[in-house]
Amino acid sequence: MVVEEQAETIAFLQKLRGNNESVEIITTHASMIFLTDGKVYKMKKAVRYPYLDYSTAEMRLKACMAEFALNRRTAPDLYIGVHTITRAPNGELAFDGTGTMVDAALEMFRFDQECLFDRMAQQGTLTPALMEDLAYRIAAFHRDAAVSLNDGGVQGMAGVLTINEESLHATRLVPDREEAAFSQRFRQALQDHATLLEHRRISGKVRHCHGDLILRNICLWHGIPTLFDCIEFDEKLAKIDILYDLAFLLMDLWHRNCHSLANILLNRYLDVTDETDGLKLVPFFMAIRAAIRAHVTATQVQSSPAAANPSLLSEAGDYLTLALSLLKTVSPSLIAIGGLSGTGKYTIASLTAPCLAPVPGARVLNSDRIRKRLYGVRSHEKLPEEAYRPDISERVYEIMREEAGQALESGFTVIVDAVFDRPEERDRIRQLADRHNVPFNGCWLQAPITLLLSRVSNRKRDPSDATKDVVERQAERDCGMIDWVRLDATQEASLIRDEILNLHELKRTSSQSQDGLNPPKATNPS
């Protein structure tokens, strides 16, 4: 709710451009942002909500100073400084004067609004390469963030649920009976995950994070994905599990139907972090984030009903629907995709992964990326020949099985993609599925060698180092009896994906029928 009039401050900031030119203004539920030629000035609204309090000028100044300091962790050259807005003896307002402070504003450099990731998502210009770069930058930020052993965990997440319940009730978005059932679902999920939440807290996985990691708070600044506008008004809301931080962005991408990008982001993040143990929490964390967006969006409608877009209320309802769907539990499975270099294994795995529950899709473990990780290089960097010694390759397959087992234990479906030209490796991956009591599908991609040679010669910035010579040597090798389903790799990739999804669904329903369960209807999260 608004607790103080700020018309004078708004009028002052509107005149910053001079020459009677209008200043473009962006309004959120808690801030107003004034865009001039090369600078941006951001003021806090004099509002009070269950989760923030900007009701006095002193509180707003403190929030601006915290925002400046915290955001310089990820965007040091984007933020310029903080100004007090003071009243001069003649009654006019000025920056940083000696008179009484009436408000405060944060100053930043202006960037092209088309470089905001939410705009890019709308325009379809977000790419897998950008998601990969972003994943690595978020992982590095989380690695360096200050550990907070006394925050997060069960108590921290219970506090978030309380805020959600109070805020949702205030919006009157849903009837009381549905509201109570909604809250109960979340409370039960919190109880189910309590042990893991506490384990991660005492293991140092709760850190001072961004806290509001959505597409709107990421921009392409000098060609680099840059996080900005983190939470500054309540440290408790930013001292959170690092996967809960990431979950806001995953949820935002999923809500915008950028399913493939969400899956890529999670997989690339997991490639460079030791977070597979927390995978089970990701859908729960995403559900909480969806609930947050539901009440924040509904609050926007309430705070300015005349100016609100009529679709906002519908969007708030969509967030609630997404939140509930994310709380559903699913059974994992294991899919192995094999074949010679050039058959398109990784392409097919990446296309298939977002279509598999739970959201945001399957964990994809690619042998080429694992090998590059072993040598500490980026996925597109070339490795020396010694990196492909038999003992190194055995270690790659071993790591793949270890990480696949961890992901399966966390309830996530896994796709492993490698050549799998040796019968013993095909046997070992099937045995992994048996040990975890999950359905298994082995898929063998095949195509004429002329096509494979053409594909590998045309690769650019690809995780695979395979050359024409490598393909020719593979083709001469005896792969033994292959009892996996053979798929024609000359087809369109989407057709191969659909074949794999059909095989997956048949195996999954067959497995559940054998367990005495009723076969469910086919589900496809994407």
C-alpha positions as CSV (number, residue, x, y, z in Angstrom):
1,M,0.0,0.0,0.0
2,V,1.1,3.6,-0.7
3,V,1.9,5.5,2.5
4,E,3.3,8.8,1.4
5,E,2.8,11.3,-1.5
6,Q,5.8,11.6,-3.9
7,A,4.4,13.8,-6.6
8,E,7.1,16.5,-6.0
9,T,9.9,13.9,-6.3
10,I,8.4,12.5,-9.5
11,A,8.1,16.0,-11.0
12,F,11.7,16.7,-10.1
13,L,13.0,13.6,-11.8
14,Q,10.8,14.1,-14.8
15,K,12.6,17.4,-15.5
16,L,16.1,15.9,-15.6
17,R,16.2,15.8,-19.3
18,G,15.6,19.5,-19.7
19,N,14.4,21.4,-22.8
20,N,10.9,20.3,-21.9
21,E,11.6,16.9,-23.3
22,S,9.7,14.1,-21.7
23,V,11.4,11.5,-19.6
24,E,10.5,7.9,-20.3
25,I,9.2,6.3,-17.1
26,I,9.0,2.6,-16.2
27,T,6.8,1.7,-13.2
28,T,6.9,-1.4,-11.0
29,H,5.1,-2.3,-7.9
30,A,7.9,-0.8,-5.7
31,S,9.9,1.6,-7.9
32,M,9.8,4.2,-10.6
33,I,12.6,4.4,-13.2
34,F,13.3,7.5,-15.2
35,L,15.2,7.2,-18.5
36,T,17.1,10.2,-19.7
37,D,19.5,10.3,-22.7
38,G,22.4,8.3,-21.2
39,K,21.5,7.9,-17.6
40,V,18.8,6.2,-15.5
41,Y,17.4,7.4,-12.2
42,K,15.5,5.0,-10.0
43,M,13.4,6.0,-7.0
44,K,11.7,3.8,-4.5
45,K,7.9,4.1,-4.1
46,A,6.7,5.1,-0.7
47,V,5.0,1.8,-0.2
48,R,4.7,-0.9,2.5
49,Y,4.1,-4.6,1.7
50,P,4.4,-7.7,3.8
51,Y,7.9,-8.3,2.3
52,L,9.3,-4.7,2.0
53,D,9.0,-1.3,3.6
54,Y,9.9,1.9,1.8
55,S,7.6,4.1,3.9
56,T,10.1,6.8,4.9
57,A,12.7,8.8,3.0
58,E,15.4,7.3,5.3
59,M,14.3,3.8,4.4
60,R,14.4,4.6,0.7
61,L,17.9,6.1,1.0
62,K,19.1,3.0,2.8
63,A,17.6,0.8,0.2
64,C,19.2,2.8,-2.6
65,M,22.6,2.5,-1.0
66,A,22.2,-1.2,-0.4
67,E,21.1,-1.7,-4.0
68,F,24.2,0.2,-5.3
69,A,26.6,-1.9,-3.2
70,L,25.0,-5.3,-3.8
71,N,24.6,-4.8,-7.6
72,R,28.2,-3.9,-8.0
73,R,29.0,-7.6,-7.4
74,T,27.6,-8.4,-10.8
75,A,27.4,-5.1,-12.7
76,P,30.2,-2.8,-11.3
77,D,30.4,-0.6,-14.4
78,L,26.6,-0.2,-14.8
79,Y,25.9,1.5,-11.5
80,I,27.1,5.1,-10.9
81,G,26.0,6.1,-7.4
82,V,23.3,7.2,-5.0
83,H,21.9,10.7,-4.7
84,T,19.9,12.3,-1.9
85,I,17.0,14.6,-3.1
86,T,17.0,17.6,-0.8
87,R,15.0,20.8,-0.5
88,A,16.9,24.1,-1.1
89,P,16.1,27.3,0.8
90,N,13.9,28.5,-2.1
91,G,11.8,25.4,-1.7
92,E,13.0,23.7,-4.9
93,L,14.4,20.2,-5.0
94,A,18.0,19.4,-5.8
95,F,20.5,16.5,-5.8
96,D,22.8,16.2,-2.8
97,G,22.1,19.6,-1.4
98,T,22.5,20.7,2.3
99,G,18.8,21.1,2.9
100,T,16.3,18.6,4.3
101,M,16.3,15.2,2.5
102,V,12.9,14.4,1.1
103,D,13.8,11.3,-1.0
104,A,16.7,9.4,-2.7
105,A,17.5,8.1,-6.1
106,L,19.9,5.6,-7.6
107,E,21.9,6.6,-10.8
108,M,22.9,4.1,-13.5
109,F,24.1,4.2,-17.1
110,R,21.3,3.7,-19.5
111,F,21.3,0.7,-21.9
112,D,19.1,-0.2,-24.8
113,Q,15.8,-1.6,-23.5
114,E,15.9,-4.1,-26.3
115,C,18.9,-5.7,-24.6
116,L,16.8,-6.7,-21.6
117,F,16.4,-10.5,-21.6
118,D,12.7,-10.3,-21.1
119,R,12.4,-8.3,-24.3
120,M,14.8,-10.7,-26.1
121,A,12.7,-13.6,-24.9
122,Q,9.6,-11.9,-26.5
123,Q,11.4,-11.3,-29.7
124,G,13.0,-14.8,-29.9
125,T,16.5,-13.5,-29.8
126,L,17.7,-15.4,-26.8
127,T,20.0,-18.2,-27.9
128,P,21.4,-21.4,-26.5
129,A,24.9,-19.7,-26.6
130,L,23.6,-16.8,-24.5
131,M,22.1,-19.3,-22.0
132,E,25.3,-21.2,-21.8
133,D,27.3,-18.0,-21.1
134,L,24.6,-16.8,-18.6
135,A,24.7,-20.2,-16.8
136,Y,28.5,-20.0,-16.3
137,R,28.3,-16.4,-15.0
138,I,25.5,-17.3,-12.5
139,A,27.5,-20.3,-11.4
140,A,30.6,-18.1,-10.8
141,F,28.5,-15.5,-8.9
142,H,27.1,-18.2,-6.7
143,R,30.5,-19.7,-6.1
144,D,31.9,-16.4,-4.8
145,A,28.8,-15.3,-2.9
146,A,29.1,-15.1,0.9
147,V,27.9,-18.2,2.7
148,S,25.2,-17.7,5.3
149,L,24.8,-20.6,7.6
150,N,22.1,-19.0,9.8
151,D,19.7,-18.3,6.9
152,G,17.7,-20.4,4.5
153,G,16.9,-24.0,5.2
154,V,13.5,-25.0,6.5
155,Q,13.0,-21.9,8.5
156,G,13.9,-19.6,5.7
157,M,11.6,-21.3,3.2
158,A,8.8,-21.4,5.8
159,G,9.2,-17.6,6.1
160,V,8.9,-17.3,2.3
161,L,5.7,-19.4,2.3
162,T,4.2,-17.2,5.0
163,I,4.9,-14.1,3.0
164,N,3.3,-15.8,0.0
165,E,0.3,-16.7,2.0
166,E,-0.2,-13.2,3.4
167,S,0.4,-11.5,0.1
168,L,-1.9,-13.9,-1.9
169,H,-4.6,-13.4,0.7
170,A,-4.3,-9.6,0.4
171,T,-4.8,-9.8,-3.4
172,R,-8.0,-11.9,-3.1
173,L,-6.8,-13.7,-6.2
174,V,-8.5,-17.0,-5.2
175,P,-11.4,-17.9,-3.0
176,D,-10.6,-18.7,0.7
177,R,-11.2,-22.5,0.3
178,E,-8.8,-22.7,-2.7
179,E,-6.3,-20.5,-1.0
180,A,-6.2,-22.8,2.0
181,A,-5.7,-25.9,-0.2
182,F,-3.0,-24.1,-2.2
183,S,-1.1,-23.2,1.0
184,Q,-1.4,-26.8,2.3
185,R,0.2,-28.2,-0.8
186,F,3.2,-26.0,-0.3
187,R,3.4,-26.7,3.4
188,Q,3.4,-30.4,2.7
189,A,6.1,-30.1,0.0
190,L,8.2,-28.1,2.5
191,Q,7.9,-30.9,5.0
192,D,8.8,-33.5,2.3
193,H,12.0,-31.6,1.5
194,A,12.9,-30.6,5.0
195,T,15.9,-32.9,5.4
196,L,17.5,-32.0,2.1
197,L,16.9,-28.3,2.8
198,E,18.7,-28.5,6.1
199,H,21.5,-30.6,4.7
200,R,22.2,-28.0,2.0
201,R,22.1,-25.2,4.6
202,I,24.7,-26.7,6.8
203,S,26.8,-27.6,3.7
204,G,27.1,-23.9,2.8
205,K,24.7,-23.9,-0.1
206,V,22.8,-20.9,1.4
207,R,24.5,-17.7,0.2
208,H,23.9,-14.0,-0.3
209,C,22.4,-14.3,-3.8
210,H,20.7,-12.1,-6.3
211,G,17.2,-12.9,-5.0
212,D,15.2,-11.5,-7.9
213,L,16.8,-13.4,-10.8
214,I,14.3,-13.0,-13.6
215,L,14.7,-12.1,-17.2
216,R,13.8,-8.5,-16.7
217,N,16.8,-8.2,-14.3
218,I,19.4,-9.4,-16.8
219,C,20.7,-7.3,-19.8
220,L,23.2,-7.7,-22.5
221,W,25.7,-5.0,-21.4
222,H,28.7,-4.6,-23.7
223,G,27.8,-8.0,-25.2
224,I,27.9,-9.8,-21.8
225,P,24.9,-11.2,-20.0
226,T,24.8,-9.0,-16.9
227,L,22.7,-9.5,-13.7
228,F,21.4,-6.3,-12.1
229,D,18.6,-5.1,-9.8
230,C,19.0,-7.7,-7.1
231,I,17.0,-7.7,-3.8
232,E,18.3,-5.1,-1.4
233,F,15.3,-4.4,0.8
234,D,15.5,-7.6,2.9
235,E,18.7,-9.6,3.2
236,K,16.7,-12.6,4.4
237,L,15.1,-12.8,1.0
238,A,18.5,-12.8,-0.7
239,K,20.3,-15.1,1.6
240,I,18.9,-18.2,0.1
241,D,19.8,-21.6,-1.4
242,I,21.7,-21.0,-4.6
243,L,19.3,-23.3,-6.5
244,Y,16.4,-21.3,-5.2
245,D,18.0,-18.2,-6.7
246,L,18.4,-20.0,-10.1
247,A,14.9,-21.3,-9.9
248,F,13.3,-17.9,-10.4
249,L,15.0,-17.6,-13.8
250,L,14.1,-21.2,-14.7
251,M,10.5,-20.5,-13.8
252,D,10.4,-17.2,-15.8
253,L,11.8,-18.9,-18.9
254,W,9.3,-21.8,-18.5
255,H,6.4,-19.5,-18.0
256,R,7.3,-17.7,-21.2
257,N,7.4,-21.0,-23.1
258,C,11.2,-20.9,-23.5
259,H,11.3,-24.5,-22.4
260,S,14.4,-25.4,-24.3
261,L,16.3,-22.4,-23.0
262,A,15.3,-23.2,-19.4
263,N,16.6,-26.8,-19.8
264,I,19.9,-25.6,-21.4
265,L,20.4,-23.1,-18.5
266,L,19.9,-25.8,-15.8
267,N,22.1,-28.3,-17.6
268,R,25.0,-25.9,-18.3
269,Y,24.8,-24.7,-14.6
270,L,25.0,-28.3,-13.4
271,D,27.9,-29.0,-15.7
272,V,30.1,-26.6,-13.7
273,T,28.7,-26.8,-10.2
274,D,28.4,-29.6,-7.6
275,E,24.6,-29.2,-7.2
276,T,23.1,-32.4,-8.5
277,D,22.2,-33.4,-4.9
278,G,19.8,-30.5,-4.9
279,L,18.0,-31.3,-8.1
280,K,15.0,-32.7,-6.3
281,L,14.3,-29.2,-4.9
282,V,14.3,-27.4,-8.3
283,P,10.6,-28.0,-9.2
284,F,9.6,-27.0,-5.6
285,F,11.7,-23.9,-5.7
286,M,10.2,-23.0,-9.1
287,A,6.7,-23.5,-7.7
288,I,7.4,-21.0,-4.9
289,R,8.8,-18.6,-7.4
290,A,5.7,-18.9,-9.6
291,A,3.5,-18.2,-6.5
292,I,5.6,-15.1,-5.8
293,R,5.0,-13.8,-9.4
294,A,1.3,-14.5,-8.9
295,H,0.8,-12.3,-5.9
296,V,3.3,-9.6,-7.2
297,T,1.4,-9.5,-10.5
298,A,-2.0,-9.3,-8.8
299,T,-0.6,-6.5,-6.5
300,Q,0.2,-4.5,-9.7
301,V,-3.5,-4.7,-10.7
302,Q,-4.6,-3.6,-7.2
303,S,-2.2,-0.7,-6.8
304,S,-3.2,0.9,-10.1
305,P,-6.4,-0.7,-11.4
306,A,-7.2,2.1,-13.9
307,A,-3.8,1.8,-15.6
308,A,-3.4,-2.0,-15.2
309,N,-3.4,-4.2,-18.3
310,P,-6.5,-6.4,-18.2
311,S,-4.3,-9.4,-19.0
312,L,-2.3,-9.0,-15.8
313,L,-5.0,-10.7,-13.7
314,S,-5.1,-13.6,-16.1
315,E,-1.3,-13.8,-16.0
316,A,-1.5,-14.0,-12.2
317,G,-3.8,-16.9,-12.5
318,D,-1.5,-18.6,-15.0
319,Y,1.4,-18.3,-12.4
320,L,-0.8,-20.0,-9.8
321,T,-1.6,-22.8,-12.2
322,L,2.0,-23.3,-13.0
323,A,2.9,-23.3,-9.3
324,L,0.5,-26.2,-8.6
325,S,1.7,-28.2,-11.6
326,L,5.3,-27.9,-10.5
327,L,4.4,-29.6,-7.2
328,K,3.3,-32.8,-8.8
329,T,5.7,-35.7,-8.4
330,V,6.8,-37.8,-11.3
331,S,8.9,-41.0,-11.7
332,P,12.3,-40.7,-13.4
333,S,13.7,-42.8,-16.2
334,L,16.9,-43.3,-18.1
335,I,17.4,-42.8,-21.8
336,A,20.7,-43.6,-23.6
337,I,21.4,-42.2,-27.0
338,G,24.3,-43.8,-28.9
339,G,25.8,-43.8,-32.3
340,L,28.9,-42.8,-34.3
341,S,30.1,-39.3,-34.3
342,G,27.9,-37.1,-36.6
343,T,24.7,-39.0,-36.0
344,G,23.3,-36.0,-34.0
345,K,23.2,-37.5,-30.6
346,Y,23.6,-34.3,-28.7
347,T,21.2,-32.4,-30.9
348,I,18.5,-35.1,-30.4
349,A,19.2,-35.2,-26.6
350,S,18.8,-31.4,-26.3
351,L,15.6,-31.5,-28.3
352,T,14.1,-34.3,-26.2
353,A,15.1,-33.1,-22.7
354,P,12.7,-30.2,-22.3
355,C,9.8,-32.6,-23.2
356,L,10.5,-34.9,-20.2
357,A,9.2,-34.4,-16.6
358,P,9.9,-33.0,-14.2
359,V,10.2,-29.4,-15.2
360,P,12.5,-28.0,-16.6
361,G,13.2,-31.3,-18.3
362,A,15.8,-34.1,-18.2
363,R,19.4,-33.9,-17.1
364,V,21.5,-34.3,-20.2
365,L,24.9,-35.8,-19.7
366,N,27.1,-35.5,-22.8
367,S,30.4,-37.4,-23.0
368,D,32.1,-34.6,-24.9
369,R,31.2,-32.0,-22.3
370,I,32.3,-34.3,-19.4
371,R,35.7,-34.8,-21.1
372,K,36.2,-31.1,-21.5
373,R,35.2,-30.5,-17.9
374,L,37.9,-33.1,-16.8
375,Y,40.5,-30.9,-18.6
376,G,39.1,-27.6,-17.3
377,V,38.3,-26.1,-20.7
378,R,35.2,-24.7,-22.2
379,S,33.0,-27.0,-24.3
380,H,34.1,-25.6,-27.7
381,E,37.9,-25.7,-27.0
382,K,39.8,-28.5,-28.6
383,L,41.6,-31.1,-26.6
384,P,44.9,-32.9,-27.4
385,E,44.9,-36.4,-28.7
386,E,46.0,-37.8,-25.3
387,A,42.6,-36.7,-23.9
388,Y,41.1,-39.6,-25.9
389,R,43.2,-42.4,-24.5
390,P,41.2,-45.5,-23.5
391,D,41.7,-44.9,-19.8
392,I,40.4,-41.3,-20.1
393,S,37.4,-42.5,-22.0
394,E,36.7,-45.1,-19.3
395,R,36.8,-42.3,-16.7
396,V,34.4,-40.2,-18.8
397,Y,31.8,-43.0,-18.9
398,E,32.3,-43.6,-15.2
399,I,31.6,-40.0,-14.4
400,M,28.6,-40.1,-16.7
401,R,27.1,-43.1,-14.8
402,E,27.9,-41.5,-11.4
403,E,26.1,-38.2,-12.2
404,A,23.3,-40.0,-13.9
405,G,22.7,-42.1,-10.8
406,Q,22.7,-38.9,-8.6
407,A,20.1,-37.3,-10.9
408,L,17.9,-40.4,-10.9
409,E,18.1,-40.4,-7.1
410,S,16.9,-36.8,-7.2
411,G,13.8,-37.8,-9.2
412,F,15.0,-36.4,-12.5
413,T,14.9,-38.2,-15.8
414,V,18.3,-38.5,-17.4
415,I,19.5,-38.6,-21.0
416,V,23.1,-39.8,-21.5
417,D,24.6,-39.3,-24.9
418,A,27.9,-40.9,-26.0
419,V,29.1,-43.2,-28.8
420,F,28.5,-46.3,-26.7
421,D,30.3,-48.4,-29.3
422,R,31.5,-50.9,-26.8
423,P,29.0,-53.6,-25.6
424,E,30.3,-53.4,-22.0
425,E,29.4,-49.6,-21.9
426,R,25.9,-50.3,-23.2
427,D,25.5,-53.0,-20.6
428,R,26.7,-50.8,-17.7
429,I,24.3,-48.0,-18.5
430,R,21.4,-50.5,-18.7
431,Q,22.5,-52.0,-15.3
432,L,22.5,-48.5,-13.8
433,A,18.8,-48.2,-14.7
434,D,18.1,-51.6,-13.1
435,R,19.9,-50.6,-9.9
436,H,17.8,-47.5,-9.6
437,N,14.6,-49.4,-10.6
438,V,13.7,-47.0,-13.4
439,P,12.6,-47.6,-17.0
440,F,15.4,-47.7,-19.6
441,N,15.4,-46.9,-23.3
442,G,18.5,-47.4,-25.4
443,C,18.4,-45.6,-28.8
444,W,21.0,-46.2,-31.5
445,L,21.3,-43.5,-34.2
446,Q,22.6,-44.6,-37.6
447,A,23.2,-42.9,-40.9
448,P,25.4,-43.4,-44.0
449,I,29.1,-42.6,-43.4
450,T,29.1,-40.1,-46.2
451,L,26.5,-38.0,-44.2
452,L,28.5,-38.4,-41.0
453,L,31.7,-37.2,-42.6
454,S,29.9,-34.2,-44.0
455,R,28.4,-33.3,-40.7
456,V,31.6,-33.4,-38.7
457,S,33.5,-31.4,-41.3
458,N,30.9,-28.6,-41.0
459,R,30.9,-28.3,-37.2
460,K,31.7,-25.0,-35.6
461,R,32.2,-24.3,-31.8
462,D,30.9,-27.8,-31.1
463,P,31.7,-29.8,-27.9
464,S,32.8,-32.7,-30.1
465,D,36.4,-32.8,-31.4
466,A,35.6,-35.7,-33.8
467,T,37.2,-35.4,-37.3
468,K,36.7,-37.3,-40.5
469,D,39.5,-39.6,-39.4
470,V,37.8,-40.3,-36.1
471,V,34.5,-41.2,-37.9
472,E,36.2,-43.5,-40.3
473,R,38.0,-45.3,-37.5
474,Q,34.7,-45.7,-35.6
475,A,33.0,-47.1,-38.7
476,E,35.6,-49.8,-39.0
477,R,35.2,-50.9,-35.3
478,D,33.1,-53.9,-34.4
479,C,30.4,-52.6,-32.0
480,G,29.1,-56.1,-31.2
481,M,25.4,-56.9,-31.0
482,I,23.4,-53.8,-30.6
483,D,20.0,-54.5,-29.0
484,W,19.0,-50.9,-28.6
485,V,16.2,-49.4,-30.8
486,R,17.8,-48.3,-34.1
487,L,16.7,-44.9,-35.4
488,D,17.3,-43.4,-38.8
489,A,19.5,-40.3,-38.2
490,T,18.9,-39.0,-41.7
491,Q,15.4,-37.9,-40.6
492,E,14.5,-34.4,-39.3
493,A,15.7,-34.1,-35.7
494,S,12.2,-33.4,-34.5
495,L,10.9,-36.7,-35.9
496,I,13.7,-38.6,-34.1
497,R,12.8,-36.8,-30.9
498,D,9.2,-37.8,-31.3
499,E,10.2,-41.4,-31.8
500,I,12.2,-41.3,-28.6
501,L,9.4,-39.7,-26.7
502,N,6.9,-42.4,-27.9
503,L,9.4,-45.1,-26.8
504,H,9.8,-43.4,-23.5
505,E,6.1,-43.2,-22.9
506,L,5.5,-46.8,-23.8
507,K,8.3,-48.0,-21.5
508,R,7.1,-45.8,-18.7
509,T,3.5,-46.9,-18.8
510,S,4.5,-50.5,-19.2
511,S,6.7,-50.2,-16.1
512,Q,3.9,-48.7,-14.1
513,S,1.4,-51.3,-15.2
514,Q,3.8,-54.0,-14.0
515,D,4.0,-52.3,-10.7
516,G,0.2,-52.5,-10.4
517,L,-0.4,-48.8,-11.2
518,N,-2.9,-47.5,-13.7
519,P,-1.2,-46.2,-16.8
520,P,-1.4,-42.4,-16.8
521,K,-2.3,-40.3,-19.8
522,A,0.7,-39.2,-21.9
523,T,2.2,-36.0,-20.5
524,N,4.6,-33.6,-22.2
525,P,5.7,-30.6,-20.2
526,S,6.8,-28.7,-23.3
